[in-house]
Amino acid sequence: MEKSLTLGGIAPEILNAEKDFAVFKDERRFRDLVKKSDLAVNPCKASPEFRQFDFWIGEWIAKNVQDVVVGSSSIQQILGQCVIFENWSTPVSSGKSFNIYDVNDKRWHQAWVDDKGIFTHYIGEVKAGKMVYIADTVIGGKKTLAKMTFSKLDNGDVRQFGKNSVDDGKAWTMTFDFTYVRKK
């Protein structure tokens, strides 16, 4: 079984369900092996980098600064806890994003797509506890920097603040300021 770890491990539910292993389930060595195998099968689960954006996971109502509901969002972990998946909807539009920490370039990436035919690739990192994403994009025919910052608020809500720049970051214009409030 130790060798299986070097080959990617065996899912813990399979190890625990195997009748031939029932006599070993209470032994520390077996429990340790199951934990190691779980991490081999699901490497993102315990990696601290992959957990940096977990504060956004949940079921949310999004409100603007006037406290008006502007949409709802379901944020889930998928694909072995490697990807944070967003399912955003408003009365007039909907979109989805896939957020992942890339082990190759050591940065976060968000791929945003929506029902208006827009795709945006954001690249970011966590700075001072905030997720900061920036994208090079084109809006209204103009090269634009789009910046989003996600901040966990003291009460557990999440603020998502967006701004754009059409002059390579010299001046910024706010595009949105939402507070994600957990659905009860």
N, C-alpha and C positions, 0 to 999 in steps of 0.2 A: 504494500500500500504506500510506503514511503516513496517508491519509484513513481507512483502515479502523480505525485506532486510536481515532478519535473516535466511531466507530460500534460500539465494543465489541471490536474486534480480530478476529483469525482464529486459531483454535487452532494452536499450534506444530506439532503433528503433521501438520496439513493443509499448512502452509507447507513443511515439510521433505519431505513426500511428493510435492509438486507437481514433476513432471518439468521443466516450463518454468523452474523456479528452480534446477535442479541446477548450472548454471554459476556461480551466485552464492553457493552454500552456504559457500564458504571465505572470502568477503569479510566483513570486519568490519561493514560497514554492514548487510548482510543478517542476520548473527548478532545485531546489536543490535536490529534491527527484530523479529526473532523473539522476543527477550527482552521487548521492550516489548509486543508483541502478547500474549505469554503473561500478562503482568501485567494487560493490559486484559481478557482473557478470564477470568482467575482473580485478581480483585483482592484476595482474602483471603490469597493465597499469601505475599505479601511484607509484608503489613501487620503491624507488630509487635504490635498489640493482639490480633490473631487468633492469635498464636503464644504468648500468655501462659500458656495452659493445656495446651500440647503435652506437658508432662512427664507427663501422665496417659495419653497414648496408648500402647497396647500390649496384650499378652495377660497377664492377671493371675490369681493365686490370692489371695483375700482371707482374712486370718487375724485373729482377735480377739487381745486382750492376753494370753490364755492360750496363744497360738500354735496354736489350733485352726482348721482351715480352715472358714470359714463360707460361702464362695461363690466364684464365679469371675466374671471380667468381661473382656469384649473391648471395648476402647476404640479407635475408629477415626475418622479424618478422612473426612468425606464432603462432598458438594455443593461441589466446587471448593475444598476445604480451609477452608470457612467454618464448618462444623459439626463438633463433636466428639460422636460417637454412642457411647453406652454400651449394652452388652447384658449385663445382670447376671442371674446365675442361682444359686439355692441348691437344696438338695433339696426345699424346701417352697414356694418362691416364685420369681418372676422379674419383671424389670422392664426398662425402657428409659428412657434420657434423651437429650435433644437439648440441647447446650450451644452457645451462640453469643454472640459479642460483637455487640451491636446498635450499628450506626454512628449511629443516631438519638439514643439516650439515653446512649451511651458507657458502657454497663454490660453485664455478662455476664448471661445468662438461661439457666436450666435448666428444661426441661419434663420432669418425671418422671411416668411412668405404670407401673402394675404389674398383675399378674394378680389382684389383690384389688379392683380397681375404684378405685384411688386415683390421683388426679392432683394434683401439687403444682407450683406455679410459683415457682421460686427466682429471686432477683435478687441479683447480687453484683459483686464487684470483686476485683482482686488487690491485697493489702496486704502489704508486706514479703515479697514472693515467694510468698505463700500465696493460694489462691483461697478467698474467703469468700463463701458464699451464705446468704441469709436468705429465709424464706418466711413469709407470714401464712397460716395454715391453721387447720383445725378438727380436733382429735383428741379422740375420746371425748366429743364435744359441746361441748368447750371451745375458745375462741379460743386459739391457740397460735402462738408464734414458733418456727420450726424453723431451726436454724443448722448449716451444714456447713462445715468447713474442710478443704481439701486442701493438704497440705504435701509437697514433694519432700524426701525424706530424703537424707543424704549418700551413702548406698550405692546410690541410684537408686530405692529403693522409694518408695511414696507412702502417706502416712497420711491417712485420711479419718476425721475426728472429728465426731460429731454431738451436739447437745444441744438441749433444748427449754425454753421458758419459757412459763408460763401467767399471768405477771404483768407483761407488757410488757417483759421483759428485766431485771427486778430480780433474779431468781434463776433459775438454769439447772440443769437435770438432764441428765446425760450419757445419751444414747440408744444410742450405739455408738462404738467405737474400733477401726477396722480398719487393718491394714497390707496394702497391695497389694504382693505379691512377684511379680516377673516370672516367667512360665512359662519353663522351660528347654527 
